[in-house]
């Protein structure tokens, strides 16, 4: 009888827990999704509807002027191409650097392993500062080139540590010993065994790096002089700020209202255009994302 009562009590407690958890998760999901839905709806609404606050959930007075304005702007299209180039090249470099540094450090018998890890970890907390970095970039003749957007920060120590821990905990050392006894070289072992078994952590590193490069703007502000080489984030900021400032130069009130409405829609259309590629990348990496992050961050 007592066991039956305990089961009933546990069942009721579980039910309450699941109900409360479900309500809480629903509220959090709604809080996270609503801003995204609002931005998407506003981008397809008329400028007057957006400015007057009539857009709540669904598009009001369906309109594509925001997107037409975005894709008619040559600066935005060129900046979009620049951002794609910086993201692809930078992500490839980041993933390669993380792998080639994490692989040897995953061997516990590596001589000087602790010293090298100390050097890498030191850079996570201390740096030379902006002025020495600028002088260094200038002396290396990388300013106003593609490489200034992808070489500084090519190695993320955080991603390298996660990758090292993943390799160390997921790929048995016995496999390396067996391959060595069969005459397998270090290079062949890395490409034939380590890389195929590290798809999860490669996907995680690629996603982290791609998001970072896609949203990068600070290096471009400092090191890029030519407008034609600026990434999308810098052009977006420039266009929105310029449009907002131009309103103060208008004398005609009706023209000012039209410009204000146009800026409101353009802002949301730009956000959607700039965010969509990264949102599309997440589903493809989701298969490996949780596994790679959990194994790489907990064990070791």
C-alpha positions as CSV (number, residue, x, y, z in Angstrom):
1,X,0.0,0.0,0.0
2,X,2.8,2.4,1.0
3,X,4.6,1.7,-2.3
4,X,1.5,2.4,-4.2
5,X,0.9,5.7,-2.4
6,X,4.5,6.7,-3.1
7,X,4.1,5.9,-6.8
8,X,0.9,8.0,-6.9
9,X,2.6,10.9,-5.0
10,X,5.6,10.7,-7.4
11,X,3.3,10.6,-10.4
12,X,1.5,13.8,-9.2
13,X,4.7,15.5,-8.4
14,X,6.0,14.6,-11.9
15,X,2.8,15.9,-13.4
16,X,3.1,19.3,-11.6
17,X,6.8,19.5,-12.6
18,X,6.0,18.8,-16.3
19,X,3.1,21.3,-16.3
20,X,5.2,24.1,-14.7
21,X,8.2,23.3,-16.9
22,X,6.0,23.3,-20.0
23,X,4.4,26.7,-19.1
24,X,7.8,28.2,-18.4
25,X,9.4,26.9,-21.6
26,X,6.4,28.2,-23.6
27,X,6.8,31.7,-22.1
28,X,10.5,31.7,-22.8
29,X,9.9,30.4,-26.4
30,X,7.4,33.1,-27.0
31,X,9.7,35.8,-25.5
32,X,12.5,34.6,-27.9
33,X,10.3,34.2,-31.0
34,X,8.2,37.3,-30.8
35,X,11.0,39.8,-31.6
36,X,12.0,37.7,-34.6
37,X,8.4,37.5,-35.9
38,X,7.9,41.2,-35.3
39,X,11.0,42.1,-37.3
40,X,10.0,39.8,-40.1
41,X,6.4,41.1,-40.2
42,X,7.6,44.8,-40.1
43,X,9.9,44.2,-43.0
44,X,6.9,43.2,-45.1
45,X,4.7,46.0,-43.9
46,X,4.2,49.5,-45.2
47,X,6.3,52.3,-43.7
48,X,3.2,54.1,-42.4
49,X,2.0,50.9,-40.5
50,X,5.5,50.4,-39.0
51,X,5.9,54.0,-37.9
52,X,2.4,54.3,-36.4
53,X,2.9,51.1,-34.4
54,X,0.1,49.1,-36.1
55,X,2.4,46.1,-36.7
56,X,2.0,43.7,-33.8
57,X,2.3,40.1,-35.1
58,X,1.3,39.9,-38.8
59,X,2.3,42.2,-41.7
60,X,0.1,45.2,-42.2
61,X,-0.5,46.5,-45.7
62,X,1.8,44.0,-47.4
63,X,4.7,45.8,-48.9
64,X,8.1,44.8,-50.5
65,X,9.6,48.3,-50.8
66,X,12.1,47.6,-48.0
67,X,13.6,44.6,-49.8
68,X,13.5,46.4,-53.1
69,X,15.4,49.3,-51.6
70,X,17.9,46.9,-50.0
71,X,18.7,45.0,-53.2
72,X,18.7,48.1,-55.4
73,X,21.6,49.5,-53.3
74,X,24.9,48.5,-54.9
75,X,26.8,49.2,-51.6
76,X,24.7,46.6,-49.8
77,X,25.1,44.0,-52.5
78,X,28.9,44.5,-52.7
79,X,29.1,44.5,-48.9
80,X,27.1,41.3,-48.8
81,X,29.7,39.7,-51.1
82,X,32.5,41.0,-49.0
83,X,31.0,39.5,-45.8
84,X,30.5,36.1,-47.5
85,X,34.1,36.1,-48.6
86,X,35.4,37.1,-45.2
87,X,33.2,34.6,-43.5
88,X,34.1,31.6,-45.7
89,X,37.9,32.3,-45.7
90,X,38.0,33.2,-42.1
91,X,36.0,30.2,-41.0
92,X,38.2,27.8,-43.0
93,X,41.3,29.3,-41.4
94,X,39.8,29.2,-37.9
95,X,38.8,25.6,-38.2
96,X,42.2,24.5,-39.6
97,X,44.1,26.4,-36.9
98,X,42.0,24.9,-34.1
99,X,42.5,21.4,-35.4
100,X,46.3,21.6,-36.1
101,X,46.9,23.1,-32.6
102,X,44.5,20.9,-30.7
103,X,45.6,17.6,-32.2
104,X,49.2,17.6,-30.8
105,X,48.1,19.1,-27.5
106,X,45.6,16.2,-27.1
107,X,48.5,13.8,-26.4
108,X,49.2,13.8,-22.7
109,X,52.8,12.6,-23.3
110,X,53.7,15.6,-25.5
111,X,56.8,17.3,-24.1
112,X,56.2,20.8,-23.0
113,X,52.4,20.4,-23.2
114,X,51.7,22.3,-20.0
115,X,54.0,25.2,-21.1
116,X,52.3,25.5,-24.5
117,X,48.9,25.4,-22.9
118,X,50.0,28.2,-20.5
119,X,51.1,30.3,-23.5
120,X,47.8,29.8,-25.3
121,X,45.8,30.5,-22.2
122,X,47.8,33.6,-21.4
123,X,46.5,35.3,-24.6
124,X,42.9,34.8,-23.5
125,X,43.4,37.3,-20.6
126,X,46.2,39.6,-21.8
127,X,46.9,41.4,-25.0
128,X,49.1,44.2,-26.3
129,X,46.2,46.6,-26.9
130,X,44.7,48.4,-29.9
131,X,47.6,50.7,-30.7
132,X,50.4,48.0,-30.8
133,X,48.0,45.8,-32.8
134,X,47.4,48.6,-35.4
135,X,51.2,49.2,-35.7
136,X,51.8,45.5,-36.1
137,X,49.1,45.2,-38.8
138,X,50.5,48.2,-40.6
139,X,54.1,46.9,-40.5
140,X,52.9,43.6,-41.9
141,X,51.2,45.5,-44.8
142,X,47.9,43.8,-44.1
143,X,45.9,47.0,-43.7
144,X,43.1,47.5,-46.2
145,X,43.4,43.9,-47.4
146,X,41.4,40.7,-47.1
147,X,43.9,39.3,-44.6
148,X,43.3,41.9,-42.0
149,X,39.7,40.5,-41.6
150,X,40.7,36.9,-41.3
151,X,44.3,36.6,-39.9
152,X,44.0,38.5,-36.6
153,X,42.2,36.1,-34.3
154,X,42.8,33.2,-36.7
155,X,43.2,30.9,-33.7
156,X,40.5,31.0,-31.1
157,X,42.0,29.6,-27.9
158,X,38.6,28.8,-26.5
159,X,37.7,26.7,-29.6
160,X,41.1,25.1,-29.6
161,X,40.7,23.9,-25.9
162,X,37.2,22.5,-26.7
163,X,38.7,20.7,-29.8
164,X,41.6,19.4,-27.8
165,X,39.3,18.0,-25.1
166,X,37.0,16.5,-27.7
167,X,39.9,14.6,-29.4
168,X,41.4,13.6,-26.1
169,X,38.1,12.2,-24.7
170,X,36.5,10.8,-27.9
171,X,39.3,9.2,-29.8
172,X,41.1,6.4,-27.8
173,X,44.8,6.6,-27.6
174,X,44.9,2.9,-28.3
175,X,43.7,3.6,-31.8
176,X,46.8,5.8,-32.4
177,X,49.1,3.1,-31.0
178,X,47.5,0.4,-33.2
179,X,47.8,2.6,-36.3
180,X,51.4,3.4,-35.5
181,X,52.3,-0.3,-35.1
182,X,50.8,-0.9,-38.6
183,X,53.1,1.8,-40.0
184,X,50.6,4.7,-40.2
185,X,52.2,8.1,-40.3
186,X,51.2,11.0,-38.1
187,X,49.8,12.8,-41.2
188,X,47.8,9.9,-42.4
189,X,46.4,9.2,-38.9
190,X,45.3,12.8,-38.6
191,X,43.5,12.8,-42.0
192,X,42.2,9.2,-42.0
193,X,41.2,8.8,-38.3
194,X,41.0,12.1,-36.4
195,X,39.2,14.2,-39.0
196,X,36.4,11.7,-39.8
197,X,35.8,11.2,-36.1
198,X,35.8,14.9,-35.3
199,X,32.9,16.0,-37.5
200,X,30.9,17.1,-34.4
201,X,33.5,19.5,-33.1
202,X,34.4,20.7,-36.6
203,X,30.8,21.7,-37.1
204,X,30.7,23.5,-33.7
205,X,33.9,25.4,-34.5
206,X,32.7,26.3,-38.0
207,X,29.4,27.6,-36.7
208,X,31.1,29.7,-33.9
209,X,33.6,31.1,-36.3
210,X,31.1,31.8,-39.1
211,X,28.8,33.8,-36.7
212,X,31.8,35.8,-35.4
213,X,33.0,36.7,-38.9
214,X,29.5,37.5,-40.2
215,X,28.9,39.9,-37.3
216,X,32.4,41.4,-37.4
217,X,32.6,45.2,-37.9
218,X,35.3,46.6,-35.6
219,X,38.3,45.5,-37.5
220,X,36.8,46.9,-40.7
221,X,36.3,50.3,-39.0
222,X,39.9,50.4,-38.0
223,X,41.9,48.7,-40.8
224,X,39.8,49.1,-44.0
225,X,40.1,52.4,-45.9
226,X,38.2,51.6,-49.1
227,X,34.5,51.7,-48.9
228,X,34.3,48.9,-51.6
229,X,35.9,46.5,-49.1
230,X,33.6,47.1,-46.1
231,X,31.5,44.2,-44.8
232,X,27.7,44.2,-44.5
233,X,27.6,45.2,-40.9
234,X,29.5,48.5,-41.5
235,X,27.3,49.4,-44.5
236,X,24.2,48.7,-42.5
237,X,25.3,50.9,-39.7
238,X,26.3,53.7,-42.1
239,X,23.1,53.6,-44.1
240,X,20.8,53.7,-41.1
241,X,22.7,56.4,-39.3
242,X,22.9,58.5,-42.5
243,X,19.2,58.2,-43.2
244,X,18.3,59.1,-39.6
245,X,20.6,62.2,-39.8
246,X,19.3,63.3,-43.2
247,X,15.8,63.8,-41.7
248,X,17.0,66.9,-39.9
249,X,18.0,68.5,-43.2
250,X,14.5,68.2,-44.6
251,X,12.2,71.3,-44.5
252,X,9.0,69.8,-46.0
253,X,7.2,67.9,-43.2
254,X,5.5,65.5,-45.6
255,X,8.8,64.6,-47.2
256,X,10.3,64.1,-43.7
257,X,7.4,61.7,-42.8
258,X,7.9,59.7,-46.0
259,X,11.6,59.5,-45.3
260,X,11.0,58.4,-41.8
261,X,8.6,55.6,-42.9
262,X,11.1,54.5,-45.5
263,X,13.9,54.3,-42.9
264,X,11.7,52.3,-40.6
265,X,11.0,49.6,-43.2
266,X,14.5,49.6,-44.5
267,X,15.9,49.0,-41.0
268,X,13.8,45.8,-40.5
269,X,14.5,44.6,-44.1
270,X,18.2,45.0,-43.5
271,X,18.0,43.0,-40.3
272,X,16.3,40.2,-42.0
273,X,18.7,40.1,-44.9
274,X,21.7,40.2,-42.6
275,X,20.4,37.5,-40.3
276,X,18.9,35.0,-42.7
277,X,22.1,33.2,-43.8
278,X,23.2,32.5,-40.2
279,X,19.7,31.3,-39.3
280,X,19.8,29.0,-42.3
281,X,23.2,27.6,-41.2
282,X,22.0,26.5,-37.7
283,X,19.8,23.6,-38.8
284,X,22.7,22.0,-40.8
285,X,25.0,22.2,-37.7
286,X,22.4,21.2,-35.1
287,X,23.0,17.5,-35.8
288,X,26.5,17.8,-34.3
289,X,26.2,20.9,-32.2
290,X,25.0,19.6,-28.8
291,X,27.3,16.6,-29.0
292,X,30.4,18.6,-29.9
293,X,29.8,21.3,-27.2
294,X,29.0,18.9,-24.4
295,X,31.9,16.5,-25.0
296,X,34.3,19.3,-25.7
297,X,33.4,21.4,-22.7
298,X,32.7,18.9,-19.9
299,X,35.3,16.2,-20.2
300,X,39.0,16.7,-19.8
